[in-house]
Structure formats: structure tokens, C-alpha cells
Amino acid sequence: MPLDPNTTTPNVGKKGKFAVIIPVYNHENGIDEVVKKSLKLNLPVFVVDDGSTDSSCEKIRNYTGIYPLRHAENRGKGAAIMTGFIAAEKIADWAITIDADGQHDPQDALHMMAAIPQDERPLVVGMRQGMVGKKVPWTSRFGRKFSNFWVVLSGGPRMADSQSGFRIYPLPESLKLNVTARRFQFEVEILVKAGWEKLPVIEMPVSVSYAPGKKRISHFRPFIDFLRNTCTFSRLITQRILIRPFVRKPLK
């Protein structure tokens, strides 16, 4: 579907226009359901294939009503989100990111959109409910607590779920935060940079599905991504300490 800069998207009150971004990497088993549910929001849907080596790319091509985008090689979730931001900014004021693994219910985006205060431009994070019990991967439970602590220490907002990929980003503000991470660490760095720039961050409860027996594709690698997270937070803390507020360029 060619991108038409004159495309209009539904408004929610006077908050502006919204679009959906779904970053995809080897999610051939779940992308069908996620795209179908996302299209029911009646919003433009940008599906960014981040160099998949399975049939994800072919499946995406078969959909009507979406904007398919593709990286020739895998560049990371953050890079896919940035590609989506750049494309969505042409027709929307807000970008809703939804993970391709099926853990989110796209209909929850309606509650997140409604929670945005009039005349404000916050970053909205879907706070996943029920993140306890054996059905929830230990990597998700541990990663959430680890990330929450270090986001605050790095100068970001105090959060209950800093690792949720279900979010609403204001555009173009999110593109101006100078986030350098391009893999999973993108999602925590942008929270920290939002805190630095006094961009409001709010959380809204959303459902999450880790149903037993349901095959969930996750590309989170505990050891490697723990090291990457550590490096990212070390860099952010160093920047926070050494770069004085009067040196940082204000967000415009």
C-alpha cells in the first residue's frame, strides 16, 4: 500500500491523528492475528519487517490496508520502531507500538488513547497486568524489575513496567530525543531521555497474554541482552553525571 501523505487518520477528540507500528522479526506464527486485530482499530498500520528470515515478510505482503516496510537485514527492534516513526510522522501525530508476539490486545490502545490529557503530549506506556506466576517467563519478570530500577537511576521516570513494548509515542517529539540504542535497549533509553527533556510519561493498565501452550516468539536473549542493558544504562548514567543540564539542547 503506497504511503499517501494526504491520508487522514481518525481523531480522538482534539488529540490528533494516530497510527500503529508493529515491528516484526521472524514472527510468522503470530503476525496474522496481531495485524488483523490491529486493523480493527481503523487506524493506519505500519508493519516493519526487520530482516526476517522466515515467512513473515511474505505474509505481510498479502495484507491489504497496511503500510509494509522492510529492512534488508536485521537491525534491531529500536531501528524498526524508528523506521516506523519516520514513516508514520507523515500522516500522524502519535505512534502506537504493538509487539508482534501476540502478548498484547490491540483494543487496549483505545483506553491508552483516551487517557491522554487534552493539550498534553505525553509518552503513554501500557502497564501489563498479571505479570506474576509460572506462566510468565522469568526473563520478563526479572527484566521488568531490573529495568525499572535502572531507568530511575539514569534520570528517567519512576515506572511499574519500563519494558512494555505497548506504547503511544508523540510525534515528532520522540524522534528528537536523540536515542542511540537500536535494539531492545531503545525502549528503556527513550524513557530516560524523555525524563531528561521533561517529556511526560504516563502508564495505563493493559492486559497481557502468556497463555499456557501458546507458542510465543521472543528474541530476547538473557545473557547478551543483560550485557547490552548494562552498557546502555552505564552510558546513560555517565551522560547524566557529566553532561550538565545547560549543555543539553532543549527539546523543541
Steps between C-alpha positions, in 0.01 A plus 500: 500500500670825390538769763279798429606808702146632459353197676274595789487296817222491758517763773443435870347824620748773423804289577606453139544207264629156594678221313610150603856367465571126528872404496539143370791258503432132425144506637338290229288308753338800664509794262168409334299540818681815612448677167134399475425628850696820440308576180179495704615825662428668164837672507790491252717198582872502419653151515880520507673174410847514655677265263299186579634169369173308534174558312404816691584727208289297256204498739519875545491557125164323479321749724294787363458815700851506652821683422772232471858610566810282495864499607722293271677362808425478870581832667313470829161580648592861568609550140168355380308734729700799373425400140134488596520841672647665192229357276211559740599860571389589148136424578465481879568689823534186714650153446357196679758219521374143539725193533463231234511205743130519585537587869303825459133561422497787248154605625668617822646781291159669512527539878857626468395757241212617719740545795699770320411835658375766262770742386780282639762292318599212728658166421247234607621158613270198527556360850452125461274343763542150640877483455530233770483123514666215314330582169702825478859442379753567775695719259199731476450517878867554581562735208211722601630552856860543383399756238267697729781557751761609247266728305449706816871496584577625148269799543183360351150477651402262778305222328324171565572352155786665316539201265153498351508537122134607486528878491379823347774739393444867414635596159726673414617544861614139530720535193680794663610321817833392348461133594802305376411141599350303214411165656285416803686769697328767290188469713674575829729768361210698357336502845818636655542764229133597543574555870798718415292714268203524739276318253216357711475120527179339622400135546168335428403143599478256208440128474773255405479145368749231598251218452632149574564303184501808283822530305649842560793617292744710700843608382612617842827324589551523876881508515573712192216743561590528869846614392353741246263640762789546742703685237205721409424595860871558571516738204185683607612538861838630385333751269266609776788567740745658256267693272355794690144612426618826341706298248206290380301636212135557597232300321314714246 
